[in-house]
Amino acid sequence: MNEWCAGRIACFALLLSLLVGCAGQQLHRDGLALMAEGRVEEGLTKLSLATQAAPDNPTYRNDLLRSREQTVNRMLAAANSERAAASPAAAQAIYARILEIDPDNSRARLGLETLEMDKRHDAALVEAEKWLKNGDFDTARTVLRPVLLENPKNGKALLLQRQVEEGEAKQRLAEPALRATFTKPVTLQFRDANLKMVFEALSRTSGINVLLDREVKPDLKTSIFVKEVSVEDTIDLILMQNQLEKKVINDNTVFIYPSTPAKLKEYQDLKIRSFHLTNADPKQMLTMIKTLLKTKDIFIHEKTNSIVMRDTPDAIRLAEKMVADQDVADPEVMLEVEVLEITRSRASQLGIKFPDTFSLTTPESVTTLNQLRQLSSGDLLVSSLSASLKLKLDDSDTNVLASPRIRVRNREKAKIMIGSRVPVITNAVTPVSTGSPVITGSVQYLDVGLKLEVEPDIHLDNEVAIKVSLDVSSIVKEVSNVQSGTLAYEVGTRNASTVLQLKDGETQILAGLISDEDRRIASKVPGLGQMPVLGRLFSSHKDDSSKTEIMLSITPRIVGSGRLRDAGEVEYWAGTESALRSSPFNMKPLGSVAIDTFAAAKPVMNMRSPAKPGRNVAPAPQGMPETGAVVLSWQGPAEAKPGEVINLTLNAQSSQAVSRMDLLVSFDPAVLKALDVTEGGVLKRDNLQSTFVKTIDQAGGQILVDMSGAQPDGASGTGSVVTLVFETLSAHPQSSIVVGRMLPSGPGGEELAVALPEPHLLTVSP
């Protein structure tokens, strides 16, 4: 009974394996058919099921792996093509299909990451293009910098960068300027003033926070008389007079410290920059940077062909210019060469060939003179005599043509060899005192045929100087030594070396390597063959002549020609011997300046915001509490139509005495035009005359007001500060008028706390 059950189980297992095998075979066949129809996902699923059904079948597994790999490679190529064609959605869909087929495919995951990077780059390029159109080259360059660091070959980013450089070059050529963080014009008049007092006045008037290092001498004096100079240039002039340096903390804070090696080492910011070189030699670039920029912290990574340096931002920018100027691809030239060997030969034989020998022989038994006398004419044997008429003329022309094309890098040698390598066997025989001598053989190979060596030197004016060396050789005869087994050859050669100066696409032909041979051989009957005219009947003449000429034609075609570098790329500022600077120290007059005649030594400023037309300006952070001694509020219309004139009043409520107010208001110059600013009554008391200085900068969207009351004890209470008169220019859903800065001070010059108002929102409806 047990044997019967075991037999049934074995039969069942055999039947099951047969069914599984048949199912796997059918799945495998269906999968291959679906793959052939282009239904790759369904086909791969079938092949995978076939492999699972028959895991021990290597054919099923190989077909699955091969089909999956081929499919993934085709889809990767298609995804890359879609990405190159600026179709990120299609590329992303293909990458997703690849990950469904092969979830661990690293190339597809990298492709998705690259698409995300392209998306970020496209957004950055749109922003950079917007800043470029607005003329803000610094911001455009800052936006482009991360894009080029991640993808140095981004074509649109490179184009925008070149446009930025062209715009900056035009500005430099039109009028030298220092593009500083603080581009607000200022007028200062100080003579032998304390340095701290000058910085304090500059800080109070411009709103820039100035911090002094504790080692800045308190007794430093300075004299400065500047008019319409930017704030940063003014600070730089003061620092240059007193051997000081500055460090910009943020957009409105500057830290001043002594210009000593210890302080520079402590405060000067350093950057690390990696230069991944494509064509330049990193060792040569290292030597150049260390020699010209005196950089000490620099390292070569030979595996990635890159240089990593650590230095100041100015040194980094100078190194970038140097690397960009030197890391250029060498131009190449395609040489189209034609070598033509023309051989003409002529051989002729004409005349009658007479016998030139005659012999008589006697029988072998004749050994003495007596026996010779007894011979008759019938006993002598005469050799056969024959004459032949030769009429032969061979005339042949042979052309051997070689037409190679070879691409060569600039100042690199290239060789062309067309022919054969023949062995030259040399045997050395070493005698031995006992036994046979020892023979040692060696084989060397000799190049015979056409050898051409070229070395181009590509010039920037699309001309190519080419060193050409041509050698044409042939075997004249073979020289062998039977006893020693030495085999050598007599080689005939013709060669030429020259230097050509050709334009791109110009063809030059070198000819004249001629070998001319003429041989004449005559066989004549003595006497008769030397007769004039009739002697031709008694002679045979053989004439051989051959002439060989070699012609070389060479045409260079420049590939990837180098261009003449722009002036800004080969010559740029580098600072002084002790301090590197990527630009010269130039001062540029900026805008108009209001001068307070009541205090000649007091700086008066007209600050321009970097805000561009069409953008709402947010209030600058003041670090003040929400409530203070002076609370400001707006009063005016919230709606207007284009072309209307509106009045907007800024009111103040002061709980403490105020003697002076310094006010900065920002607006959108594309929406509003500032017509006038009138003084309010908050500082006017008892009809005393007050000082009121206003400056309107329409292009920059700024209004500056500097006002002070005549009362020695100041004024407090509620009143209007100023009334702004605007004309609406264009429709805008929500335009902001912002108090960018308000600096109230009391009778003793102490600063008072202020609560700035929220921006006044104006809707200009069409």
Salt bridges, closest charged atoms under 4 A:
GLU37 OE1 - ARG39 NH1 3.33
GLU41 OE2 - ARG97 NH2 2.69
GLU42 OE1 - ARG39 NH2 2.53
ASP63 OD2 - HIS28 NE2 2.54
ASP63 OD1 - ARG66 NH2 2.64
ASP118 OD2 - ARG83 NE 2.67
GLU129 OE1 - LYS156 NZ 3.87
ASP138 OD1 - ARG179 NE 3.33
GLU150 OE1 - ARG120 NH2 3.02
GLU150 OE1 - HIS121 NE2 2.72
GLU166 OE2 - ARG162 NE 3.57
GLU168 OE1 - ARG141 NH2 2.56
ASP213 OD2 - LYS263 NZ 3.38
GLU215 OE2 - LYS263 NZ 3.54
GLU232 OE2 - LYS246 NZ 3.43
ASP236 OD1 - LYS246 NZ 2.76
GLU266 OE1 - LYS263 NZ 3.87
ASP269 OD1 - LYS247 NZ 3.10
ASP297 OD2 - ARG310 NH1 3.32
ASP314 OD1 - ARG317 NH2 2.61
GLU320 OE2 - ARG145 NH2 2.79
GLU320 OE2 - ARG273 NE 3.03
ASP325 OD1 - ARG565 NE 3.45
ASP330 OD2 - ARG409 NH2 2.82
GLU332 OE1 - ARG407 NH2 2.62
GLU336 OE2 - ARG405 NH1 3.84
GLU336 OE2 - ARG557 NE 2.96
GLU341 OE2 - ARG494 NH2 3.60
ASP394 OD2 - LYS392 NZ 3.74
ASP395 OD2 - ARG346 NH1 3.35
ASP447 OD1 - ARG421 NE 3.01
GLU453 OE2 - LYS415 NZ 3.90
ASP457 OD1 - ARG411 NH2 3.40
ASP457 OD2 - HIS459 NE2 3.85
GLU463 OE2 - LYS503 NZ 2.82
GLU490 OE1 - LYS477 NZ 3.73
ASP566 OD2 - ARG162 NH2 2.81
ASP566 OD1 - ARG563 NH1 3.92
GLU569 OE1 - ARG563 NH2 3.27
GLU569 OE1 - ARG565 NE 3.56
ASP596 OD2 - LYS602 NZ 2.70
ASP662 OD2 - ARG741 NH2 3.48
ASP676 OD1 - LYS694 NZ 2.68
GLU679 OE1 - LYS684 NZ 3.89
ASP697 OD2 - ARG608 NE 2.96
ASP706 OD2 - ARG660 NH2 2.83
